[in-house]
Amino acid sequence: LWARSLLARLPRTPPAAARSGPVGPCGSRAYAPPGERKRFYQNVSISQGEGGFEINLDHRKLKTPQAKLFTVPSEALAIAVATEWDSQKDTIKFYTMHLTTLCNTALDNPTQRNKTQLIRAAVKFLETDTICYRVEEPPALAELQKNEWDPLVAWAEKRYDVTIGSSTSILGPNIPASTKETFISHLASYNMWALQGIEFVITQLKSLILSMGLIDRHITVEKAVLLSRLEEEYQIQRWGNVEWAHDYDLCELRARTAAGTLFVHLCSESSTVKHKLLQD
Amino acid sequence: MAALGAPLRTLRALLRELRHAAGRPYRDSPAYRHVLAAFRAHRVTSEKLCRAQHELHFQAATYLCLLRSARQHAALHREYHGRGERSPEEVAGLVGFRLPQQPGGKG
């Protein structure tokens, strides 16, 4: 959806080579599937404006789907977004440009949620957190869940001084109100941009605890995705792997989770390098 | 603490991914220069458990994961989902079958 709106917003001054239909009769034209667009710019660069860092595609400034000027607060984030745009070859594959999409969401806030609503949505996930929701059958999977997920729950309980637990009931674990309060006030310490990222990661991984594990740098993205997909991995081990489905989903989830995590960290730190006292 | 491995390994892999991502002059690309500058800046430290070092390494590993899996996902998409309709022969081939050949065409 964002891809199509973004296309509508960019100024329509097609360079000579860019004009083409999606299916050309001659073999020399590459097939550009619907939802993609040919790369229409040569150079991608960054500049610093009043509101932050901006992305330039040739001489044009990048805009959001809602036609706002695309500005980001962090230079490192701007560089990463510029790299996304620069790495597009013949066609622009919007579905691979996760950082751009996250920035657009932060700038446009299309779901019109304020900070409180975002936090509430994030913490609500705890009630159906993947790693708290256990099976009893088959025993091998139940054992795997216990061995892989219990340490994460224990880590979160210790780190945040809360009670979470796990459950095999269909209703899920019973999360005490005090636990929710703790997470609500912890998340309140993040700014709006970072919160968009956090909520994104939670919806991708279907787990608040795994997301906090990532945000707190306790586990890597690969590990978090593995733990999120534990049952899938178990079934794959049993029944075999189907590349065009399993690997496809795995890579997509990894890319999105990595983008979300990086986005959160880049939006919640100061980018100045702290020099040691020894250096002048 | 996240199991990250050697920072040098992450850096090398990350630079390799950036080489794929950027165009021809990859060494001058902003991302390449930024990553190298960040690693160099954090090299000068005497503490073993320097928190900033770990944060940088985690960020680099995360970015590496992003670039790598985005590239793999795009390749899989191109391979399996980007080619429009397949012929019956191709579809059969996907699950390991071959269409029967009958002399004189199908009955």
HADDOCK unambig.tbl for C-alpha pairs under 7 A between the chains (distance, minus, plus):
assign (segid A and resid 79 and name CA) (segid B and resid 30 and name CA) 6.22 0.50 0.50
assign (segid A and resid 79 and name CA) (segid B and resid 31 and name CA) 5.77 0.50 0.50
assign (segid A and resid 80 and name CA) (segid B and resid 31 and name CA) 6.55 0.50 0.50
assign (segid A and resid 83 and name CA) (segid B and resid 22 and name CA) 6.66 0.50 0.50
assign (segid A and resid 83 and name CA) (segid B and resid 31 and name CA) 6.73 0.50 0.50
assign (segid A and resid 86 and name CA) (segid B and resid 22 and name CA) 6.12 0.50 0.50
assign (segid A and resid 87 and name CA) (segid B and resid 21 and name CA) 4.60 0.50 0.50
assign (segid A and resid 87 and name CA) (segid B and resid 22 and name CA) 5.21 0.50 0.50
assign (segid A and resid 87 and name CA) (segid B and resid 23 and name CA) 6.73 0.50 0.50
assign (segid A and resid 96 and name CA) (segid B and resid 70 and name CA) 6.00 0.50 0.50
assign (segid A and resid 217 and name CA) (segid B and resid 1 and name CA) 6.58 0.50 0.50
assign (segid A and resid 217 and name CA) (segid B and resid 2 and name CA) 6.00 0.50 0.50
assign (segid A and resid 217 and name CA) (segid B and resid 58 and name CA) 6.98 0.50 0.50
assign (segid A and resid 218 and name CA) (segid B and resid 1 and name CA) 4.58 0.50 0.50
assign (segid A and resid 218 and name CA) (segid B and resid 2 and name CA) 4.67 0.50 0.50
assign (segid A and resid 219 and name CA) (segid B and resid 1 and name CA) 6.71 0.50 0.50
assign (segid A and resid 219 and name CA) (segid B and resid 2 and name CA) 4.34 0.50 0.50
assign (segid A and resid 219 and name CA) (segid B and resid 3 and name CA) 6.97 0.50 0.50
assign (segid A and resid 220 and name CA) (segid B and resid 2 and name CA) 5.68 0.50 0.50
assign (segid A and resid 221 and name CA) (segid B and resid 62 and name CA) 6.55 0.50 0.50
assign (segid A and resid 244 and name CA) (segid B and resid 76 and name CA) 6.76 0.50 0.50
assign (segid A and resid 244 and name CA) (segid B and resid 80 and name CA) 6.23 0.50 0.50
assign (segid A and resid 248 and name CA) (segid B and resid 73 and name CA) 5.88 0.50 0.50
assign (segid A and resid 248 and name CA) (segid B and resid 76 and name CA) 6.20 0.50 0.50
assign (segid A and resid 251 and name CA) (segid B and resid 69 and name CA) 4.91 0.50 0.50
assign (segid A and resid 251 and name CA) (segid B and resid 70 and name CA) 6.78 0.50 0.50
assign (segid A and resid 251 and name CA) (segid B and resid 72 and name CA) 6.50 0.50 0.50
assign (segid A and resid 251 and name CA) (segid B and resid 73 and name CA) 5.24 0.50 0.50
assign (segid A and resid 252 and name CA) (segid B and resid 69 and name CA) 6.87 0.50 0.50
assign (segid A and resid 252 and name CA) (segid B and resid 70 and name CA) 6.86 0.50 0.50
assign (segid A and resid 252 and name CA) (segid B and resid 73 and name CA) 5.89 0.50 0.50
assign (segid A and resid 254 and name CA) (segid B and resid 66 and name CA) 6.91 0.50 0.50
assign (segid A and resid 254 and name CA) (segid B and resid 69 and name CA) 6.18 0.50 0.50
assign (segid A and resid 255 and name CA) (segid B and resid 65 and name CA) 6.83 0.50 0.50
assign (segid A and resid 255 and name CA) (segid B and resid 66 and name CA) 4.64 0.50 0.50
assign (segid A and resid 255 and name CA) (segid B and resid 69 and name CA) 5.20 0.50 0.50
assign (segid A and resid 255 and name CA) (segid B and resid 70 and name CA) 5.32 0.50 0.50
assign (segid A and resid 258 and name CA) (segid B and resid 62 and name CA) 5.53 0.50 0.50
assign (segid A and resid 258 and name CA) (segid B and resid 63 and name CA) 6.74 0.50 0.50
assign (segid A and resid 258 and name CA) (segid B and resid 65 and name CA) 6.27 0.50 0.50
assign (segid A and resid 258 and name CA) (segid B and resid 66 and name CA) 5.08 0.50 0.50
assign (segid A and resid 259 and name CA) (segid B and resid 66 and name CA) 5.99 0.50 0.50
assign (segid A and resid 262 and name CA) (segid B and resid 59 and name CA) 6.52 0.50 0.50
assign (segid A and resid 262 and name CA) (segid B and resid 62 and name CA) 6.42 0.50 0.50
assign (segid A and resid 262 and name CA) (segid B and resid 63 and name CA) 6.72 0.50 0.50
